[in-house]
Amino acid sequence: MKILRLALAQINPTVGDIEGNVLKICDFISKAKKQNAGIVVFPELAVTGYPPEDLLLKPQFISDNLDALKKVQRETEGITAVVGFVDPVRKLKSDFLSIGVDKKDGIYNAAAIFHDKKLVDIYHKVHLPNYGVFDEYRYFRAGTKSPVFTINGISMGVNICEDIWHEGPVKSQAQAGVEIIMNINASPYHMGKLHEREEMLSKRASDNKVLVVYLNTVGGQDELVFDGGSLIIDRAGEIIVRGRQFEEEIIIADVRIDGPSRPGKRYLAPAASSLGEEVYKALVLGTRDYVNKNDFSKVVIGLSGGVDSSLVAAIAVDAIGKKNVKGVFMPSPFTSKESREDSSALAKNLGIKIIDVPINEIFESYRKNLKREFKGFHEDITEENLQARIRGNILMSFSNKFGWLVLTTGNKSEMSVGYATLYGDMAGGFAVIKDVPKTLVYELCKWKNSKEGRAVIPERVLWKEPSAELKPDQKDTDTLPPYPVLDPILKAYIEDDKSFEDILSSGCEKECVQKVIKMIDKSEYKRRQSPPGIKITPRAFGKDRRFPITNKYRSY
C-alpha cells in the first residue's frame, strides 16, 4: 500500500511582494516538513501573486521572481514542492534560474517541481484564459506539453488552473500513467462557483481514474477575492479533503495512491451554510486585504441610517476591528429623525465612533453663491447632488487629514442605473458592495443579525422604504422600479446578456425594461469613475464587463 502525505499550502500572497511571498512559501515548507509531508503544493504564481497584470511587462520583475525562486529551491531539502512562478522562454533546461530576461522572448505561467533541492521539471500552463477578469494572452505564451515525473515510486502530473477545466492535459497525463494530478490555482470567487468546481473536478477524477489535488490561493486582490476551498478527490470522484473557504491554512492529508481512498477520519471543512454566509465572508476578506495590503489602518464611512451604509459598516468592523472604523453622520434639511436614530443605534451596536457634521450651513452657502446664476430655474436634481457632493468632500477631508480610507456604500443596483452622484456618494477609495444587488444587501443584513443573535443592524433599517433623503418625502421608487422588480432585469441584461425580447418574455413590462436598459447604457461614464469594488457575481462591472462609454447601440 502506497500512502502519500500531502501538504496543501493554501496561502494568501500579495501581488508584487515577491520577498514577502517567498518568506511565506518557505515558512509553509518548514511547516510541511515538521508534519512529515512528502509533497507540499503552492498556488498558481505564488511567488509573484495573482494577477500581476502589467508588472509582467517589466524584465526586472521577472528576474526578481527567478532570484526569489532560488531561495525556495534551497528550502526543499527532504521534500517535494510544487511552486507557481513566472518562467521566461529558454533554449536549454540548464539555463534555469541563470539566464537574463528579455521581455520580447516571452514568458510562461509556470510551476516548478523541486525535490530535495533539485529541479525535477517545469510545467507551462497550456490553456490561457482570456475571458471575464482574465487576459492571460496579453502576457503569457501557452505551454505545449504535459510532463509526467516520478518521485519515490509515485507517478505524478502537474497542471495549472484553467488546464483542468479542459480535458486535454488531464487526459494526456492519465494516459501516460500518472497516479495523482496536482492542479495549482488562483481561481477567483463568485457566488456558486464552489459547487461548479467540485462537480467539474469530480468528473475529471472519475473519468480519468486519477487522484486530483486542487490547490487554490486565498485572499483579496483589488476587485478579486480568492476563496481557497482546496480539494483532494479520489479516483471515484469523491471529495476526501476540503479546505476552508476564505482562510489561509496548511492542510495535511494522507492519501492512498494505489487503491481506494484510505478509510477513517477525513478533513472536510464545512462549506458555508447559506449564500449569505458565503458572500459576507468574501466581502470581509476582500475588504480586509484591500485595507491592509494597501497600508491603510483605518476606514471612514458616511452613515445615513440606510441599509447600504449599515452593511458596509458591519463588514468593515468584522474585517479590521471596531477601533479602526469611523462613521460620519452628515444631516441635511431633509434628513429624518429616524435616520439619525438608526445611525446612532448602528454605531452603538457595532461599537464604532460616530462623528456628527451637519451640512445645512454649507448647503445654504452653495445656494446663496449660485443664486444669481440659477435665477429663474426651479430647484431640481442639481441641489440634490450638491448635498451628496458636500458629503463627499467632508469624507475626503477626513481621509486627507487622518489617512483614513473612505469606503463608499453604493450597491450594484444603484451603480447599474446610475442612481449615484459623481464626486458625491461615489467619492472614495473602495466600494465594498459595488457588486452586491440591493435585494442581496437586505439578505446579508438579515444573515448578519441572525448570526449575532441580535439586531446589530437596526430592524427599522430593514423594513423602512429606501430614500436618498435629498428632497422632501423622497423615495427610491420615485426614480426606480421596486428593487425586487429591478434586480432581475439587471441580472438578465448585465450578467446573462439577454436580449430585450428575452427580458420581456419573463413578464416584465415593456416601458419598465426600456427605462432600465436606457439607464444602464447611459451610466457607463459614471461607472468608469467609481472606485474598485469586490466581485461577488459571475459578471461584475470593470474587468468583467467592458463597454464603451461612447456607444450608440441600443437593443430596445
C-alpha positions in Angstrom: 0.0 0.0 0.0 1.4 3.4 -1.0 0.4 6.2 1.3 1.4 9.8 0.4 1.3 12.6 3.0 0.4 15.8 1.2 0.6 19.4 2.4 -1.7 21.8 0.7 -0.4 25.3 1.3 -3.5 27.5 0.9 -1.7 30.8 1.3 -2.6 34.4 0.9 0.2 36.1 -1.2 0.3 39.7 -2.2 0.9 40.8 -5.8 4.3 42.3 -6.2 5.5 41.4 -2.7 8.0 38.9 -4.0 10.1 38.9 -0.9 7.2 38.6 1.4 5.6 35.9 -0.7 8.8 33.8 -0.7 9.2 34.2 3.1 5.6 32.8 3.4 6.3 30.0 1.0 9.5 29.0 2.9 7.6 29.1 6.2 4.9 26.8 4.9 7.6 24.4 3.5 9.0 24.3 7.1 5.5 23.6 8.5 5.1 20.8 5.9 8.4 19.2 6.9 7.5 19.3 10.6 4.3 17.4 9.7 6.4 14.8 7.7 4.7 15.7 4.4 6.2 14.2 1.2 4.9 16.9 -1.0 3.9 20.5 -0.4 1.9 22.3 -3.1 1.5 26.1 -3.6 -0.8 28.2 -5.7 -0.6 29.5 -9.2 2.0 32.3 -9.4 2.6 32.0 -5.7 5.9 33.8 -6.0 4.5 37.0 -7.7 0.9 36.9 -6.5 -2.0 36.8 -9.0 -2.8 38.6 -11.2 0.4 40.6 -11.6 -1.0 42.3 -14.7 1.4 44.7 -16.3 4.1 44.0 -13.8 4.8 41.1 -16.1 6.0 43.6 -18.8 8.9 44.6 -16.6 12.0 42.4 -17.1 13.3 43.3 -13.7 10.1 41.9 -12.1 10.6 38.6 -14.0 14.3 38.5 -12.9 13.4 39.2 -9.2 10.8 36.4 -9.4 13.5 34.0 -10.6 16.0 35.1 -7.9 13.4 34.6 -5.2 12.6 31.1 -6.5 16.3 30.1 -5.8 15.6 30.8 -2.2 12.6 28.4 -2.3 14.7 25.8 -4.0 17.2 25.8 -1.2 14.5 25.1 1.3 13.3 21.9 -0.3 15.8 19.5 1.2 14.0 16.3 2.1 10.6 17.3 0.5 9.0 17.8 -2.9 7.5 21.2 -3.6 5.3 22.5 -6.4 5.5 26.3 -6.7 3.9 28.7 -9.2 6.2 31.3 -10.8 6.8 33.2 -14.0 9.2 31.4 -16.3 10.9 33.2 -19.2 11.4 31.4 -22.5 14.7 29.5 -22.5 16.5 27.4 -25.0 18.0 24.9 -22.6 16.8 23.4 -19.4 20.3 24.1 -18.0 19.5 27.8 -18.3 17.0 27.6 -15.4 17.4 30.4 -13.0 20.6 31.6 -14.5 19.6 33.5 -17.7 18.9 37.1 -18.3 15.4 38.1 -19.1 14.3 39.8 -22.3 10.6 40.6 -22.5 10.5 40.2 -26.3 11.2 36.4 -25.9 8.1 35.8 -23.9 7.1 34.3 -20.6 5.1 31.3 -19.3 2.7 30.9 -16.4 4.6 28.0 -14.8 5.0 25.6 -12.0 8.4 24.5 -10.7 8.7 21.0 -9.2 11.6 20.7 -6.8 12.7 17.6 -5.0 15.4 17.6 -2.3 16.8 20.9 -3.6 16.9 19.8 -7.2 14.7 20.9 -10.1 12.7 17.9 -11.4 10.7 19.6 -14.0 8.8 22.8 -15.1 5.2 22.8 -16.3 3.9 25.6 -18.5 0.2 26.4 -18.4 -1.4 25.2 -21.6 -4.9 26.8 -21.6 -4.7 30.5 -21.0 -8.0 32.1 -20.0 -8.9 35.2 -21.9 -12.5 36.0 -20.8 -14.1 37.8 -17.8 -11.4 39.1 -15.5 -8.7 37.1 -17.3 -6.4 38.4 -20.0 -3.5 35.9 -19.9 -3.0 36.1 -23.7 -1.7 39.6 -23.1 1.2 38.3 -21.1 1.9 34.6 -21.5 2.8 32.1 -24.1 0.9 28.8 -24.0 2.6 25.7 -23.0 2.5 22.7 -25.3 3.5 19.7 -23.1 2.0 17.9 -20.1 5.1 16.3 -18.5 5.0 13.4 -16.0 7.5 12.8 -13.3 8.2 10.1 -10.7 9.2 10.7 -7.2 9.7 8.0 -4.6 8.0 5.5 -6.9 4.8 7.6 -7.4 4.0 8.9 -10.9 2.7 12.4 -10.8 1.4 15.2 -13.1 1.1 18.9 -12.5 -1.1 21.4 -14.3 -2.4 24.9 -13.7 -5.9 26.3 -13.1 -7.7 26.6 -16.5 -5.9 23.4 -17.7 -8.2 21.2 -15.6 -11.3 22.8 -17.0 -10.3 21.3 -20.3 -9.9 17.6 -20.8 -6.6 17.6 -22.7 -3.8 18.0 -20.1 -5.5 15.7 -17.5 -6.3 13.1 -20.2 -2.8 13.0 -21.6 -1.2 12.8 -18.2 -3.6 10.0 -17.2 -2.9 8.1 -20.3 0.8 8.4 -19.5 0.1 6.5 -16.3 0.1 9.2 -13.6 -1.5 8.2 -10.3 -2.0 11.7 -9.0 -2.5 15.1 -10.6 -1.8 18.3 -8.8 -3.7 21.3 -10.1 -2.5 24.7 -8.7 -4.8 27.7 -8.9 -5.6 31.3 -8.5 -9.3 30.9 -9.1 -11.4 34.0 -8.2 -14.6 33.7 -6.3 -18.2 34.4 -7.3 -21.5 33.1 -5.9 -22.0 29.4 -6.6 -18.5 28.8 -8.0 -17.5 26.3 -5.3 -20.3 23.9 -6.5 -19.2 24.3 -10.1 -15.6 23.5 -9.3 -16.5 20.4 -7.2 -18.7 19.0 -9.9 -16.1 19.5 -12.6 -13.2 18.1 -10.5 -15.2 15.1 -9.5 -15.8 14.3 -13.2 -12.1 14.8 -14.1 -11.0 12.4 -11.4 -13.6 9.7 -12.1 -13.3 9.9 -15.9 -9.6 9.5 -15.8 -9.3 7.3 -12.7 -6.7 9.5 -11.0 -6.4 11.3 -7.7 -6.8 15.1 -8.2 -5.3 17.6 -5.8 -6.9 21.1 -6.3 -4.9 23.8 -4.5 -6.4 27.3 -4.6 -5.0 30.6 -3.4 -6.9 32.7 -0.8 -7.2 36.4 -0.3 -8.2 39.7 -1.8 -6.6 41.5 -4.7 -8.2 44.7 -5.8 -11.7 43.6 -7.1 -11.0 39.9 -6.9 -11.4 37.6 -3.9 -9.8 34.1 -4.0 -11.7 31.8 -1.7 -9.4 28.9 -1.1 -11.6 25.8 -0.7 -8.8 23.5 -1.8 -9.8 19.8 -2.5 -8.5 16.3 -2.8 -10.7 14.0 -4.9 -10.3 10.2 -5.2 -10.5 8.1 -8.3 -14.2 7.5 -7.8 -14.8 11.3 -7.9 -15.5 11.5 -4.1 -14.2 14.5 -2.2 -11.9 13.2 0.6 -10.4 16.6 1.6 -11.9 20.1 1.6 -10.1 23.2 2.8 -11.8 26.2 4.4 -13.1 29.0 2.3 -11.6 32.5 2.8 -9.0 31.4 5.3 -5.2 30.8 5.0 -4.2 27.4 6.2 -2.0 24.3 5.6 -3.9 21.1 5.1 -2.2 17.9 5.9 -3.7 14.7 4.3 -2.7 11.1 4.0 -3.9 9.7 0.7 -3.7 6.1 -0.7 -2.1 6.2 -4.1 -2.6 2.5 -5.2 -6.2 1.8 -4.3 -9.4 3.0 -2.8 -9.3 6.0 -0.5 -7.9 5.3 2.9 -10.8 4.8 5.3 -11.1 6.8 8.6 -11.1 10.4 9.5 -11.2 12.8 6.6 -10.5 16.6 6.6 -13.7 18.1 5.3 -14.1 21.7 6.3 -17.7 22.7 6.3 -19.0 24.7 3.3 -20.9 27.9 4.1 -24.4 27.1 5.5 -26.0 29.7 3.2 -25.4 32.0 0.3 -25.5 34.9 2.8 -22.7 33.5 4.9 -20.5 32.8 1.8 -20.9 36.2 0.3 -20.5 38.0 3.6 -17.2 36.2 4.3 -16.0 37.1 0.8 -16.8 40.8 1.4 -15.0 40.7 4.7 -11.9 39.1 3.3 -11.8 41.4 0.3 -12.2 44.5 2.5 -9.5 43.4 5.0 -6.9 42.6 2.3 -7.6 45.8 0.4 -7.1 47.9 3.5 -4.1 46.0 4.9 -2.3 45.3 1.7 -2.5 49.0 0.7 -1.1 50.1 4.0 -4.2 51.7 5.5 -5.1 51.1 9.1 -8.5 52.9 9.5 -11.5 53.5 7.3 -14.3 56.1 7.4 -17.9 55.6 6.2 -20.7 58.0 5.7 -23.6 56.7 7.8 -27.0 57.6 6.5 -29.3 55.4 8.6 -29.9 53.3 5.4 -29.3 49.6 4.7 -26.3 50.0 2.5 -24.1 52.1 4.8 -25.2 49.9 7.7 -24.0 46.7 5.9 -20.7 48.3 4.8 -20.0 49.4 8.4 -20.7 45.9 9.7 -18.4 44.3 7.1 -15.7 46.9 7.9 -15.8 46.1 11.7 -15.6 42.4 11.0 -12.7 43.0 8.6 -10.4 45.3 10.6 -11.9 45.8 14.1 -14.3 48.4 15.5 -11.4 50.7 16.7 -10.4 51.2 13.1 -13.8 52.1 11.7 -15.2 55.7 11.9 -18.7 56.7 11.0 -19.7 60.2 9.9 -23.3 61.3 10.0 -24.0 64.4 7.8 -27.6 65.5 8.2 -29.2 67.9 5.7 -32.5 69.8 5.9 -34.2 66.6 4.6 -32.7 64.1 7.0 -35.3 62.4 9.1 -35.2 61.9 12.8 -35.4 58.1 12.1 -32.2 58.2 10.1 -30.4 59.9 12.9 -31.7 57.4 15.4 -30.8 54.4 13.2 -27.3 55.7 12.5 -26.7 56.2 16.3 -28.1 52.8 17.1 -25.9 51.1 14.5 -22.8 52.8 15.7 -23.6 51.8 19.3 -24.3 48.2 18.3 -21.0 48.0 16.3 -19.0 49.8 18.9 -17.7 52.5 16.5 -17.3 56.2 16.9 -19.8 58.4 15.0 -18.9 62.0 14.1 -21.8 64.4 13.6 -21.1 67.0 10.8 -24.4 68.8 9.7 -24.3 70.2 6.2 -27.1 72.7 6.4 -25.0 75.8 6.5 -22.6 74.6 3.8 -25.6 73.8 1.6 -27.2 77.2 2.2 -23.8 78.8 1.3 -23.8 76.9 -2.0 -27.4 78.0 -2.7 -26.6 81.6 -1.9 -23.5 81.8 -4.1 -25.3 80.1 -7.0 -28.5 82.1 -6.7 -27.6 84.7 -9.3 -26.6 82.2 -11.9 -29.6 79.9 -11.2 -32.1 82.7 -11.2 -35.3 81.7 -13.0 -34.6 77.9 -12.6 -36.5 75.7 -10.2 -34.6 73.6 -7.7 -34.0 70.1 -9.1 -31.5 67.3 -9.1 -28.7 69.9 -9.1 -29.5 70.8 -5.5 -29.9 67.2 -4.6 -26.5 66.4 -5.9 -24.9 69.4 -4.2 -25.8 67.7 -0.9 -24.2 64.4 -1.9 -21.0 66.3 -3.1 -20.7 68.2 0.1 -20.8 65.0 2.0 -18.2 63.5 -0.4 -15.9 66.5 0.3 -16.3 66.1 4.0 -15.4 62.4 3.9 -12.4 63.0 1.7 -11.3 65.7 4.1 -11.2 63.2 7.0 -9.3 60.9 4.7 -6.7 63.6 3.9 -6.4 64.8 7.5 -6.1 61.4 9.2 -5.2 59.0 6.5 -8.5 57.1 6.7 -9.6 55.2 3.6 -13.1 56.2 2.5 -15.4 53.2 2.0 -18.3 54.0 -0.4 -21.7 52.5 0.1 -23.3 52.2 -3.3 -24.7 48.8 -4.3 -24.8 47.1 -7.7 -28.4 48.0 -8.4 -27.6 51.7 -7.9 -24.4 51.6 -9.9 -26.1 49.8 -12.7 -28.7 52.5 -13.4 -26.5 55.5 -12.3 -28.6 56.2 -9.2 -25.5 57.7 -7.6 -23.7 61.1 -7.6 -20.3 61.5 -9.2 -17.9 63.2 -6.7 -20.6 62.7 -4.1 -21.6 59.3 -2.7 -19.3 57.7 -5.3 -16.3 59.6 -3.9 -13.9 57.3 -2.0 -11.2 54.7 -2.2 -13.0 51.3 -2.1 -16.6 50.3 -3.0 -17.3 47.3 -0.7 -20.8 46.4 -2.0 -20.4 47.6 -5.6 -21.2 44.2 -7.0 -24.0 43.4 -4.5 -27.6 43.8 -5.7 -29.9 45.7 -3.4 -32.1 42.7 -2.7 -29.0 40.7 -1.6 -27.9 43.6 0.6 -31.1 43.0 2.7 -30.4 39.3 2.8 -26.8 39.9 4.0 -28.1 42.2 6.8 -30.6 39.6 7.9 -27.9 36.9 7.9 -25.6 39.1 10.0 -28.3 39.8 12.6 -29.2 36.1 12.7 -25.6 35.1 13.2 -25.1 37.6 16.0 -28.4 36.6 17.6 -29.4 40.3 17.9 -30.3 43.3 15.7 -26.8 44.6 15.1 -28.3 46.3 12.1 -31.5 48.0 13.5 -34.7 46.3 12.4 -36.2 49.5 11.1 -33.4 49.8 8.6 -34.5 46.5 7.1 -38.2 47.5 6.6 -38.3 51.2 6.1 -38.6 52.4 2.5 -35.2 53.3 0.9 -34.7 57.0 0.4 -31.7 59.3 -0.6 -33.3 62.0 1.6 -32.2 64.8 -0.7 -35.6 66.4 -1.0 -38.9 66.2 0.9 -40.7 62.8 1.1 -38.2 61.3 -1.4 -38.3 57.6 -2.1 -36.1 55.4 -4.4 -39.2 54.3 -6.2 -39.8 57.9 -7.4 -37.0 57.2 -9.9 -36.6 53.4 -10.0 -38.8 50.3 -10.1 -39.0 48.5 -6.8 -35.8 46.6 -6.2 -37.4 43.1 -6.4 -38.5 44.1 -10.0 -35.3 46.0 -10.9 -32.7 43.4 -9.8 -33.9 40.5 -12.1 -33.9 42.9 -15.1 -30.3 44.0 -14.2 -29.2 40.4 -13.9 -30.7 39.4 -17.2 -29.2 42.3 -19.1 -25.8 42.7 -17.4 -24.9 39.2 -16.2 -26.8 37.0 -18.7 -26.6 39.2 -21.8 -30.3 38.5 -22.5 -31.9 40.4 -25.4 -34.7 42.9 -24.9 -37.2 40.4 -26.2 -36.0 37.7 -23.8 -36.3 40.0 -20.8 -39.8 41.0 -21.9 -40.8 37.3 -22.2 -40.1 36.9 -18.4 -43.1 39.0 -17.7 -41.6 42.5 -17.2 -43.4 45.5 -18.6 -42.0 46.9 -21.8 -41.8 50.5 -20.6 -40.1 49.4 -17.4 -37.5 47.3 -19.2 -36.8 50.1 -21.7 -36.3 52.6 -19.0 -33.9 50.4 -17.0 -31.8 49.4 -20.0 -31.5 53.0 -21.1 -30.3 54.0 -17.6 -27.7 51.2 -17.6 -26.4 52.2 -21.1 -26.2 55.9 -20.3 -24.4 55.4 -16.9 -21.2 53.8 -18.2 -19.3 57.1 -17.9 -20.2 57.1 -14.2 -19.1 53.6 -13.5 -15.7 54.2 -15.1 -15.1 56.9 -12.4 -16.1 54.8 -9.5 -13.7 53.1 -7.0 -12.8 49.5 -7.3 -15.1 47.1 -5.5 -15.3 43.4 -4.6 -16.6 41.0 -7.3 -19.1 38.5 -6.0 -21.3 37.9 -9.0 -20.4 36.0 -12.2 -20.2 39.3 -14.1 -19.1 42.5 -12.3 -18.6 45.9 -13.7 -15.0 46.7 -14.6 -12.7 43.9 -15.8 -15.7 41.6 -16.3 -18.0 43.9 -18.3 -16.1 46.3 -20.6 -18.5 48.5 -22.6 -17.5 51.7 -24.5 -18.6 55.0 -23.0 -19.3 56.4 -26.4 -21.8 53.9 -27.7 -24.9 54.5 -29.9 -26.0 50.9 -30.0 -29.4 50.3 -28.4 -31.2 46.9 -28.1 -34.7 48.2 -27.4 
